Amino acid sequence: MNDSTKGTAPADALLVENVAKRFGALTALRDVTMRVKRGEVLGLLGDNGAGKSTLIKIICGFHRPDAGRIVVDGVEVALRSVDHARSLGIDTVYQDLALVNELSVYHNMFLNREHRIGPLLDNRKMRRLAQAHLHDMGVDIRDVTVEAAKLSGGQRQAIAVARSVYSQARLLLLDEPLAAMGAKEAAVILDLVRDLKDRGDIAIVIIAHNYAQALSVCDRVNVLQQGRITFDRMSAETSVVELTELMTAGYRDRRRRAADHHPSVEGR
């Protein structure tokens, strides 16, 4: 196996290799290597400012890396845009969901993917498909004609996930899907992710801050610190305590480095 194909077996839905990204004087990512297998759920953990969102935006085609390569389903690609990434089966659900509050559930489900009969929207077909898709995924929304604004946070997140899944996404990126949710709403999304994992045909990357939730649903966790992956282990082989200790050590190291560069920080 030569270097150009090493580590890019078809079992890998995604390989990010030696990726770096700078924004002016700020180095967001230094040398990131990360892989996700088909059917695997990977938890991406890290403190604020660690580079998680930048990495997700590179994978979804929003940013271009300054160095490194991206391999999707065994083929190296240069992602030109978000639409290009979507055409390859990569879709992202952001924390703000990108739902339109004034539109119905079914219109949000097919936002920018509407079914038409000539110039007219085929509302009957979209209502029927939206209801079927949500039922198939175990999402309990009885009336798909209700406005998105009237739904709970968990239901709204589920709609956004379902929209990506049924637009033929094969790699789903979830950017803090559980942020600001209560336990009951978070449970809806965690169950949805488990159901998708059981299907075995979708790779999922979840940015998360709650270590217990991440370990409960993810097959494997990566920790991103100071622009690098510093930890890569199966969830069953780690613990909340270990992850907390790793994050705390990383925080102390950043404080020490800041004090070395700016002595006035010492002792604050």
Order of alpha helices (4+ residues) and beta strands (2+ residues): beta-beta-beta-alpha-beta-beta-alpha-beta-alpha-beta-beta-alpha-alpha-beta-alpha-beta-alpha-beta-beta-alpha
